[in-house]
Amino acid sequence: MIIERTKSEIVIRVSSKVNTYGLQRLVDYLKYQELTSSSKAKQSDIDALAKEVNKKWWNTNKQRFITE
């Protein structure tokens, strides 16, 4: 593995033998870190938003999981 740093980016070179599923998970995590690095959101705001989204999703989809 080779890691290089330039003025604007970090380049990581890995062997083609690396598991692509694991590599994709790592890339997704790094993308998340990059996208949220300048966020000023508080954890409480994120938790409230997640709760609201989950509630809306459940109200839309609960009939798929509950049979009467």
Legacy VTK file of the C-alpha trace (Angstrom):
# vtk DataFile Version 3.0
C-alpha trace
ASCII
DATASET POLYDATA
POINTS 68 float
0.000 0.000 0.000
1.259 3.461 -0.875
-0.128 6.678 0.608
0.777 10.014 -0.967
-0.271 13.494 0.132
-0.465 16.424 -2.281
-1.610 19.972 -1.581
-5.241 19.141 -2.300
-5.678 15.400 -1.804
-4.446 12.118 -0.382
-3.824 9.295 -2.846
-3.957 5.693 -1.608
-2.770 2.881 -3.862
-3.664 -0.682 -2.908
-3.043 -4.064 -4.468
-5.677 -5.427 -6.829
-5.919 -8.388 -4.441
-7.850 -6.262 -1.941
-11.484 -7.314 -1.444
-13.599 -4.823 -3.393
-16.564 -5.066 -1.001
-14.409 -4.042 1.948
-12.709 -1.374 -0.126
-16.085 0.076 -1.163
-17.153 0.238 2.482
-13.954 2.110 3.290
-14.497 4.518 0.385
-18.090 5.129 1.514
-16.855 5.928 5.029
-14.195 8.295 3.696
-16.793 10.021 1.509
-19.011 10.451 4.582
-16.079 11.937 6.506
-15.337 14.328 3.651
-18.960 15.432 3.263
-19.518 15.994 6.980
-16.140 17.520 7.832
-17.450 21.076 7.731
-20.914 20.364 9.125
-22.066 22.471 12.042
-24.985 20.155 12.823
-25.302 18.988 16.411
-25.857 15.323 17.189
-29.213 16.213 18.764
-30.316 17.819 15.456
-29.253 14.735 13.528
-31.065 12.440 15.973
-34.263 14.494 15.681
-34.115 14.422 11.878
-33.493 10.659 11.856
-36.450 10.109 14.194
-38.709 12.183 11.938
-37.597 10.336 8.784
-38.014 6.933 10.442
-41.495 7.842 11.674
-42.574 8.954 8.193
-41.089 5.818 6.647
-42.852 3.582 9.164
-46.208 5.290 8.613
-45.830 4.739 4.868
-44.594 1.141 5.046
-46.049 -0.468 8.183
-48.826 -2.201 6.237
-46.095 -4.278 4.535
-44.999 -5.691 7.898
-48.144 -5.865 10.037
-50.982 -8.152 9.058
-54.257 -8.008 10.898
LINES 1 69
68 0 1 2 3 4 5 6 7 8 9 10 11 12 13 14 15 16 17 18 19 20 21 22 23 24 25 26 27 28 29 30 31 32 33 34 35 36 37 38 39 40 41 42 43 44 45 46 47 48 49 50 51 52 53 54 55 56 57 58 59 60 61 62 63 64 65 66 67
